[in-house]
Amino acid sequence: MLRLIFTLSLFILTPLACADVLKLKNNAPQTYVVVKGDTLWDISEKYLNSPWRWPELWGFNTQIADPHWIYPGDQITLVYVNGKPTLVINKGKPKMTMTRHGRKSSKNKPIPTVPLADIEQFLTHSLVVMNAQLDDAATLVGSERDTLFYKKHDIIFANQALVSGQKYGIYSRGRTFVSPATKAILGTELELVGRATVTVSASISRLEINNVNTEIRNGQFILPLVEELPPYFMPKAAAKDIKSSVIGSALYYKDSGKNNVVIIDGGTAQNIEVGSVFSIFQPGKIQFVDGDGNVRDPVVYRAFDNVKAYFIDSDSQRLPNVYRGDLMVFRTFENLSYALITNIKRPVRTGDDLINP
């Protein structure tokens, strides 16, 4: 109870960053007990139609440096502070386990922002690089063993001097992405196929393979491993002047749904940040109305209709954009980003536009 009172006093003294009052769902629960498998997003979705605004609901702002870690068993209570809805936490009794050294440690882990299982491989296994980086990258050029594919503990050779004792990732080349608007190359996707440690540093370095995810063979790239990124994300609305679009599905789906990962046009160079939230819209179709008032769908356009539709003249009509859902960026590169679809109303497809939510 003392913790609850203290938390309430903290919220009263520290105003929320956002001045407008959050609108709760009509069926928002007064109390909720956190269970294993919950995420901050899931819980906030019980209260808000726009769950990405959960930092406001939980009382987060720039003056609070560390997040409130929430564990299974904690009870969440809805209160109002200065007329604003706020969730406060009454900590549950922690589940303890005995370590091999005879010490007690907490068995529970704090709940993440979003389902980590859906994005884990894109945090550490996938990489997007520019072609210039590939030109400078070390390449796997052979092994002590004559074979097409290499296995764990094989000694392999790289065509550059690498750092002795350091662990590297072995990557295969994937898709190259091109900007739909400018046709400029945005980056090439690499997939982690294994890890290896440098045993001898020289103009031709030796490495021992530590583990194999999929086929390792000559010609693949050897790059420093990506450090594990934090599983905690602070969502915020993308800036209004940033325009982007979906340019692919991370798992090659035609239609992407909730908790699927997509690749979007734009990254750090376009001021897209980790945590940026966008709304997804299907661009409005252009339909041609002939002289008799008949409407023809684009799939049955004649060549002349396409020309007229391009200029959207008086005989053409652009239909309104169609809302598909929302997504949150969780990893950025120079000109591309990975994003998780957090809300879905209709399937998301390549070519959908992204705008400020």
Stockholm file with secondary structure:
# STOCKHOLM 1.0

chainA/1-357         MLRLIFTLSLFILTPLACADVLKLKNNAPQTYVVVKGDTLWDISEKYLNSPWRWPELWGFNTQIADPHWIYPGDQITLVYVNGKPTLVINKGKPKMTMTRHGRKSSKNKPIPTVPLADIEQFLTHSLVVMNAQLDDAATLVGSERDTLFYKKHDIIFANQALVSGQKYGIYSRGRTFVSPATKAILGTELELVGRATVTVSASISRLEINNVNTEIRNGQFILPLVEELPPYFMPKAAAKDIKSSVIGSALYYKDSGKNNVVIIDGGTAQNIEVGSVFSIFQPGKIQFVDGDGNVRDPVVYRAFDNVKAYFIDSDSQRLPNVYRGDLMVFRTFENLSYALITNIKRPVRTGDDLINP
#=GR chainA/1-357 SS CHHHHHHHHHHHHSCCSCCSCCCBCTTCCSEEECCTTCCHHHHHHTTBSSGGGHHHHTTCCTTCCSCCCCCTTCEEEEEEETTEEEEEEECCCCCEEECTTSCEEECCCCCCSSCGGGTHHHHHTEEEECHHHHHHSEEEEEESSCCSSBCTTCEEEESSCCCTTCEEEEEEEEEEEECTTTCCEEEEEEEEEEEEEEEECSSSEEEEEEEESSCBCTTCEEEECCCCCCSCCCCEECCTTCCEEEEEETTCCSSBCTTCEEEEECCGGGTCCTTEEEEEEECCCEEEECTTSCEECGGGCCHHHHHHHHHTCTTEEECCCEEEEEEEEEEECSSEEEEEEEEESSCBCTTCEEECC
#=GC SS_cons         CHHHHHHHHHHHHSCCSCCSCCCBCTTCCSEEECCTTCCHHHHHHTTBSSGGGHHHHTTCCTTCCSCCCCCTTCEEEEEEETTEEEEEEECCCCCEEECTTSCEEECCCCCCSSCGGGTHHHHHTEEEECHHHHHHSEEEEEESSCCSSBCTTCEEEESSCCCTTCEEEEEEEEEEEECTTTCCEEEEEEEEEEEEEEEECSSSEEEEEEEESSCBCTTCEEEECCCCCCSCCCCEECCTTCCEEEEEETTCCSSBCTTCEEEEECCGGGTCCTTEEEEEEECCCEEEECTTSCEECGGGCCHHHHHHHHHTCTTEEECCCEEEEEEEEEEECSSEEEEEEEEESSCBCTTCEEECC
//
